[in-house]
Amino acid sequence: MKVLWFSNTPANADEFLNKALVGTGGWLKALDNALQNKVDLHIAYFGADSIPFKYKNTSYYPIYKKVNFFIRNISRYINYPSKVNYLTEYLRIIKSVAPDIIHIHGTELTFGEIIVNTTIPVVVSIQGNITVYRHKYFIGIEEKGVKHFFDKKNTIGSFFLKNSFQFVYEHFNLQSINEQQYLAKCNNIIGRTDWDRRISRILAPKSKYFHCDEILREAFYSNQWVSGYPRSSNIIIHTTTGNSLYKGLETLCYALNLLNHVGYSIEWRIAGINPNDLIVSIVRHQLGKDYPSKGLVFLGNLTENELANKMLEAEIYVMPSHIENSPNSLCEAMIMGMPCISTFAGGVGSLIRDKEDGLLIQDGDPWAMAGAIAELIKDQNLKVNIGKKAREKALLRHNKEKILKELLLIYYEIFTL
């Protein structure tokens, strides 16, 4: 079977191009590796040129964004380019590859234009959902708080920095409109949680829903968290997150401040954020005296192995987001057997059962987050048991052979409809 992906990230093309895209599309790289010997796999993605190439057993088709410097920069402050800008290029690749099935990864970009412009069967994987993410965008830090931060700076540079959050929200507005239009026309959906299944019944009511889990990065299968690992005198907590408003950094920081005040000696390591990232400045401004004076360690972007090693050094993993589908960062912690605390956001309820293989708390509640951390610190048996059960569940959920079988069955069912 010949399968053509349209993807936001280049999967393993970055290896061929000698680029280290830390933390981006890791699960797609793993799926690319696993699937390329099962089907004739072709992957289209946005790249720096438009020259096709083959690496290992996968064929890659970069889509070059022909946007000059002026348009690229002014587009930060206006709507995205027309959603049909690249349709001609998409259709050219489809004609060249002549696939049996087209698999679109993600719902927010213009790949959705393909759905009604081809007779080839199309299936769309829900990664996140911009429509819901937009709804939750300012849930932790209100829009007026972000505006006040920039108004207080009152510089030309601060105006341009607004793109990072306020203008991204405006882009989310347009993307959510596009996403809703695409999903309304979609016949086949792949998801993995109760959350994405439920929202797809509303946003893609004509579609057939297929369940298929995700393959994780190799380092997290092969490394296992062990209780009693030699650790520092501080209690090390780990979080992997990103430079976004809805990732809950303000809840995390407030929770750390609470733990500091009641006497815990915490070192809270945060991968994926640098200390000079904009989200850190905004959270510090938002919390004021409640921003923790000690204990925060920003690790920045780490390679797969660096991240796994840092996680092994921690005692607890915490996921503070206000909205997620099935965050790979949490899944990676679970499959390593780490004791996990997570907000009950989006699809997380399909990953963790409270007090069985993790602890769930309401998103945006730093007191419950701090209390859950204190609970695991004081109850060693609970901490070890939920970590053990998390690994058992995750090894089944992310079993590579199971996932490959699921995906191939989906492809063949859609192809033979």
C-alpha positions as CSV (number, residue, x, y, z in Angstrom):
1,M,0.0,0.0,0.0
2,K,1.2,3.5,-0.9
3,V,0.6,6.0,1.9
4,L,1.2,9.8,1.7
5,W,1.4,11.8,4.9
6,F,1.0,15.6,5.1
7,S,2.7,16.6,8.4
8,N,3.5,19.7,10.3
9,T,7.0,18.3,11.1
10,P,9.4,16.5,8.8
11,A,9.6,13.2,10.8
12,N,13.0,11.6,10.0
13,A,13.8,14.0,7.2
14,D,15.6,16.2,9.8
15,E,18.2,13.3,10.3
16,F,18.9,13.4,6.5
17,L,19.2,17.2,6.6
18,N,21.5,17.0,9.7
19,K,19.1,19.2,11.8
20,A,18.4,18.5,15.5
21,L,14.8,19.5,16.0
22,V,14.7,19.0,19.7
23,G,11.3,18.1,21.1
24,T,9.4,18.5,17.8
25,G,7.5,15.6,16.2
26,G,9.3,12.9,18.1
27,W,6.4,10.5,18.0
28,L,6.1,11.0,14.2
29,K,9.8,10.1,13.8
30,A,9.2,6.9,15.7
31,L,6.1,6.1,13.6
32,D,8.0,6.9,10.4
33,N,10.7,4.4,11.4
34,A,8.2,1.7,12.4
35,L,5.9,2.1,9.4
36,Q,8.4,2.5,6.5
37,N,9.0,-1.2,6.2
38,K,5.3,-2.0,6.3
39,V,4.0,0.3,3.6
40,D,5.4,2.5,0.8
41,L,5.6,5.7,2.8
42,H,5.8,9.2,1.5
43,I,5.9,12.4,3.6
44,A,5.1,16.0,2.6
45,Y,6.1,18.8,5.0
46,F,7.0,22.5,4.9
47,G,10.7,22.8,4.4
48,A,13.5,25.1,3.2
49,D,13.3,24.0,-0.5
50,S,11.1,21.9,-2.8
51,I,13.6,19.1,-3.8
52,P,12.2,15.6,-3.0
53,F,14.6,13.0,-1.6
54,K,14.6,9.5,-0.1
55,Y,16.0,8.6,3.3
56,K,16.0,5.0,4.5
57,N,12.8,3.6,3.1
58,T,10.7,6.8,3.2
59,S,10.3,9.4,0.4
60,Y,10.1,13.1,1.5
61,Y,8.6,16.1,-0.3
62,P,9.5,19.5,1.2
63,I,7.0,22.2,0.4
64,Y,8.8,25.5,0.1
65,K,7.0,28.5,1.6
66,K,7.5,31.2,-1.1
67,V,7.1,34.2,1.2
68,N,9.4,37.3,1.0
69,F,10.9,38.9,4.0
70,F,8.4,41.8,4.1
71,I,5.3,39.5,3.8
72,R,6.8,37.0,6.4
73,N,7.2,39.7,9.0
74,I,4.1,41.7,8.3
75,S,2.0,38.5,8.4
76,R,2.9,38.3,12.2
77,Y,0.5,41.2,12.7
78,I,-2.3,40.4,10.3
79,N,-4.1,37.2,9.4
80,Y,-2.3,34.2,8.0
81,P,-1.9,34.0,4.2
82,S,-4.9,32.7,2.2
83,K,-5.7,29.1,3.2
84,V,-5.6,27.9,-0.4
85,N,-2.0,29.3,-1.0
86,Y,-0.4,25.8,-1.2
87,L,-3.3,23.8,-2.5
88,T,-1.7,23.6,-6.0
89,E,1.5,22.3,-4.4
90,Y,-0.4,19.7,-2.3
91,L,-2.2,18.5,-5.4
92,R,1.0,18.3,-7.4
93,I,2.6,16.1,-4.8
94,I,-0.5,13.9,-4.7
95,K,-0.5,13.5,-8.4
96,S,3.2,12.6,-8.4
97,V,2.9,10.1,-5.6
98,A,-0.5,8.6,-6.6
99,P,-1.1,7.2,-3.1
100,D,-3.7,4.7,-2.1
101,I,-4.5,6.7,1.0
102,I,-3.7,10.2,2.3
103,H,-3.0,10.7,6.1
104,I,-3.1,14.3,7.4
105,H,-1.4,14.8,10.8
106,G,-3.1,17.7,12.6
107,T,-6.2,19.7,11.9
108,E,-5.0,23.4,12.1
109,L,-2.9,23.9,9.0
110,T,-4.1,24.2,5.4
111,F,-3.6,20.5,4.6
112,G,-7.4,20.2,5.3
113,E,-8.0,21.8,1.9
114,I,-7.0,18.4,0.4
115,I,-10.1,16.7,1.8
116,V,-12.6,18.1,-0.8
117,N,-10.1,18.4,-3.6
118,T,-9.2,14.8,-4.1
119,T,-11.0,11.5,-4.7
120,I,-8.3,9.6,-2.9
121,P,-9.4,8.4,0.6
122,V,-8.2,10.8,3.4
123,V,-7.9,10.3,7.1
124,V,-7.1,13.0,9.6
125,S,-5.3,12.5,12.9
126,I,-6.3,14.8,15.7
127,Q,-3.2,15.9,17.6
128,G,-4.6,18.9,19.5
129,N,-7.5,21.0,18.6
130,I,-7.1,24.7,18.0
131,T,-10.8,25.4,18.5
132,V,-10.7,24.2,22.1
133,Y,-7.2,25.5,22.7
134,R,-8.3,28.9,21.7
135,H,-11.2,28.7,24.1
136,K,-8.7,27.9,26.9
137,Y,-5.9,30.2,25.7
138,F,-6.2,32.9,28.5
139,I,-7.6,30.6,31.2
140,G,-4.5,30.8,33.4
141,I,-3.2,34.3,32.6
142,E,-6.0,36.6,31.5
143,E,-5.7,38.6,28.3
144,K,-5.7,41.9,30.2
145,G,-2.8,40.6,32.3
146,V,-0.7,40.0,29.1
147,K,-1.7,43.4,27.7
148,H,-0.8,45.1,31.0
149,F,2.7,43.4,30.9
150,F,3.4,44.9,27.5
151,D,1.8,48.3,28.2
152,K,4.1,48.5,31.3
153,K,7.2,47.9,29.1
154,N,5.9,50.6,26.6
155,T,8.7,50.1,24.0
156,I,8.8,49.5,20.3
157,G,10.4,46.2,21.0
158,S,7.5,45.2,23.3
159,F,5.0,45.9,20.5
160,F,6.8,43.4,18.2
161,L,7.1,40.9,21.1
162,K,3.3,40.9,21.4
163,N,3.2,38.5,18.4
164,S,4.4,35.8,20.8
165,F,1.1,35.6,22.6
166,Q,-1.5,38.2,21.7
167,F,-1.1,37.9,18.0
168,V,-0.8,34.1,18.2
169,Y,-4.2,34.2,19.8
170,E,-5.5,36.1,16.7
171,H,-3.9,33.5,14.5
172,F,-5.7,30.8,16.6
173,N,-9.0,32.6,15.8
174,L,-8.4,32.2,12.0
175,Q,-7.0,28.7,12.4
176,S,-10.0,27.6,14.4
177,I,-12.3,28.7,11.7
178,N,-10.3,26.8,9.1
179,E,-10.1,23.8,11.3
180,Q,-13.9,23.7,11.8
181,Q,-14.5,23.9,8.1
182,Y,-12.1,21.1,7.4
183,L,-13.4,18.8,10.1
184,A,-17.0,19.3,9.0
185,K,-16.0,17.8,5.6
186,C,-13.9,15.0,7.1
187,N,-15.0,11.4,6.6
188,N,-12.3,9.6,8.7
189,I,-10.7,10.7,12.0
190,I,-8.0,9.0,14.0
191,G,-7.8,9.9,17.7
192,R,-6.7,8.3,21.0
193,T,-8.7,9.8,23.9
194,D,-12.2,10.2,25.0
195,W,-11.7,13.9,24.7
196,D,-10.8,13.9,21.0
197,R,-13.5,11.3,20.2
198,R,-16.1,13.5,21.9
199,I,-15.1,16.8,20.3
200,S,-14.9,15.1,16.9
201,R,-18.5,14.0,17.2
202,I,-19.4,17.7,17.2
203,L,-16.8,19.1,14.9
204,A,-16.7,16.2,12.4
205,P,-20.2,14.7,12.8
206,K,-20.1,12.9,9.5
207,S,-16.8,11.2,10.2
208,K,-16.0,7.6,11.3
209,Y,-13.8,7.6,14.4
210,F,-10.8,5.2,14.7
211,H,-8.7,4.7,17.8
212,C,-4.9,4.5,17.4
213,D,-2.3,5.2,20.1
214,E,1.1,6.8,19.5
215,I,4.6,5.3,19.4
216,L,6.9,7.2,21.8
217,R,10.6,8.0,21.4
218,E,12.9,5.0,22.0
219,A,14.8,6.4,25.0
220,F,11.6,6.4,27.1
221,Y,10.9,2.7,26.5
222,S,14.5,1.7,27.5
223,N,14.9,3.8,30.6
224,Q,13.1,3.0,33.8
225,W,12.6,5.1,36.9
226,V,13.7,3.4,40.0
227,S,12.7,4.3,43.6
228,G,15.7,5.0,45.8
229,Y,17.9,6.3,42.9
230,P,20.7,8.4,44.4
231,R,19.3,11.9,44.3
232,S,20.2,15.4,45.7
233,S,19.3,16.6,49.1
234,N,16.5,18.6,47.5
235,I,13.3,17.0,46.3
236,I,13.6,17.1,42.5
237,I,10.4,17.5,40.5
238,H,10.4,17.4,36.7
239,T,8.1,19.1,34.1
240,T,8.5,19.1,30.4
241,T,6.5,21.9,28.8
242,G,6.6,24.8,26.3
243,N,6.7,28.6,25.9
244,S,2.9,29.0,25.8
245,L,0.2,30.7,27.9
246,Y,-2.0,27.6,28.3
247,K,0.7,25.3,29.5
248,G,0.1,26.3,33.1
249,L,3.5,27.7,34.1
250,E,1.8,30.2,36.4
251,T,0.1,27.3,38.3
252,L,3.4,25.5,38.7
253,C,5.2,28.6,40.0
254,Y,2.5,29.4,42.5
255,A,2.5,25.7,43.7
256,L,6.3,25.9,44.2
257,N,5.9,29.1,46.1
258,L,3.4,27.4,48.4
259,L,5.7,24.4,49.0
260,N,8.6,26.8,49.8
261,H,6.5,28.6,52.4
262,V,5.6,25.4,54.3
263,G,9.2,24.3,54.4
264,Y,9.8,21.9,51.6
265,S,13.2,22.0,49.9
266,I,12.2,21.7,46.2
267,E,14.2,21.8,43.0
268,W,11.7,22.0,40.2
269,R,13.3,21.4,36.9
270,I,11.5,22.6,33.8
271,A,12.5,21.3,30.4
272,G,11.5,23.1,27.2
273,I,11.7,26.6,28.6
274,N,14.7,28.9,29.0
275,P,14.9,31.4,31.8
276,N,14.8,34.3,29.4
277,D,11.7,33.1,27.5
278,L,8.8,35.5,27.3
279,I,6.4,33.2,29.3
280,V,8.7,33.4,32.3
281,S,8.7,37.2,32.3
282,I,4.9,37.3,32.0
283,V,4.4,34.8,34.8
284,R,6.8,36.6,37.1
285,H,4.9,39.8,36.4
286,Q,1.5,38.1,36.9
287,L,2.4,36.5,40.3
288,G,4.5,39.3,41.8
289,K,5.3,38.4,45.4
290,D,3.9,34.9,44.8
291,Y,6.6,34.1,42.2
292,P,9.0,31.6,43.9
293,S,12.2,33.1,45.1
294,K,14.0,29.8,44.9
295,G,13.8,26.3,43.5
296,L,13.1,26.9,39.8
297,V,15.5,25.5,37.3
298,F,14.9,26.1,33.6
299,L,16.7,23.4,31.5
300,G,15.8,24.7,28.1
301,N,15.5,22.3,25.1
302,L,17.1,18.9,25.6
303,T,17.8,16.0,23.3
304,E,15.9,12.8,23.8
305,N,18.6,11.1,25.9
306,E,19.4,14.3,27.9
307,L,15.7,14.6,28.8
308,A,15.4,10.9,29.8
309,N,18.4,11.2,32.0
310,K,17.1,14.3,33.8
311,M,13.8,12.6,34.4
312,L,15.5,9.7,36.0
313,E,17.0,12.1,38.5
314,A,13.6,13.4,39.6
315,E,11.2,12.0,42.2
316,I,7.9,13.2,40.7
317,Y,6.7,14.3,37.3
318,V,4.1,17.1,37.1
319,M,2.0,18.1,34.1
320,P,0.4,21.5,34.8
321,S,-1.4,22.3,31.4
322,H,-4.8,23.9,31.1
323,I,-5.6,21.9,27.9
324,E,-3.9,19.0,26.2
325,N,-5.0,15.9,24.2
326,S,-2.6,13.1,25.2
327,P,0.6,15.0,26.0
328,N,3.6,12.9,24.9
329,S,5.6,14.4,27.7
330,L,3.2,12.8,30.3
331,C,3.2,9.6,28.4
332,E,7.0,9.5,28.3
333,A,7.0,10.0,32.1
334,M,4.5,7.2,32.6
335,I,6.3,4.7,30.4
336,M,9.4,5.3,32.4
337,G,7.5,4.5,35.6
338,M,7.7,7.9,37.1
339,P,5.1,8.9,39.8
340,C,2.9,11.4,37.9
341,I,0.7,14.3,38.9
342,S,-1.4,15.9,36.2
343,T,-4.2,18.4,35.7
344,F,-7.4,16.7,34.6
345,A,-7.3,18.6,31.2
346,G,-8.5,17.5,27.8
347,G,-7.7,13.9,27.1
348,V,-5.6,13.2,30.3
349,G,-8.4,11.3,31.9
350,S,-7.9,8.6,29.2
351,L,-4.2,8.3,30.3
352,I,-4.4,8.3,34.1
353,R,-6.9,6.9,36.7
354,D,-6.7,9.0,39.8
355,K,-4.9,7.3,42.7
356,E,-4.4,4.2,40.6
357,D,-1.6,5.1,38.2
358,G,-1.2,8.8,38.9
359,L,-2.8,11.7,40.7
360,L,-5.2,14.1,38.9
361,I,-6.0,17.6,40.0
362,Q,-8.1,20.5,38.7
363,D,-6.2,22.6,36.2
364,G,-5.3,26.1,37.5
365,D,-5.3,25.0,41.2
366,P,-1.9,25.5,42.7
367,W,-3.0,24.5,46.2
368,A,-4.2,21.1,45.0
369,M,-1.0,20.7,43.0
370,A,1.2,21.5,46.0
371,G,-0.9,19.2,48.1
372,A,-0.6,16.3,45.7
373,I,3.2,16.8,45.6
374,A,3.2,16.8,49.5
375,E,1.1,13.6,49.5
376,L,3.6,11.7,47.3
377,I,6.6,13.0,49.3
378,K,5.0,11.7,52.5
379,D,3.7,8.4,51.1
380,Q,6.5,6.5,49.6
381,N,4.4,3.4,49.0
382,L,1.8,5.4,47.0
383,K,4.5,7.1,45.0
384,V,6.2,3.8,44.1
385,N,2.9,2.0,43.3
386,I,1.5,4.6,41.0
387,G,4.8,4.8,39.1
388,K,4.8,1.0,38.7
389,K,1.2,0.9,37.5
390,A,1.8,3.9,35.2
391,R,4.6,2.0,33.4
392,E,2.5,-1.2,33.1
393,K,-0.3,0.7,31.5
394,A,1.9,2.8,29.3
395,L,3.8,-0.2,28.0
396,L,0.5,-1.7,26.8
397,R,-0.8,1.6,25.4
398,H,2.3,2.5,23.5
399,N,3.2,-1.1,22.4
400,K,4.8,-0.6,18.9
401,E,3.5,-3.8,17.3
402,K,0.0,-3.1,18.6
403,I,0.0,0.4,17.2
404,L,1.3,-0.6,13.9
405,K,-1.3,-3.3,13.6
406,E,-4.0,-0.7,14.6
407,L,-2.9,1.8,12.0
408,L,-2.5,-0.7,9.2
409,L,-6.0,-2.0,9.8
410,I,-7.3,1.5,9.8
411,Y,-5.6,2.2,6.4
412,Y,-7.0,-1.0,4.9
413,E,-10.5,-0.4,6.2
414,I,-10.6,3.1,4.8
415,F,-9.0,2.0,1.5
416,T,-11.6,-0.7,1.0
417,L,-14.7,1.4,1.9
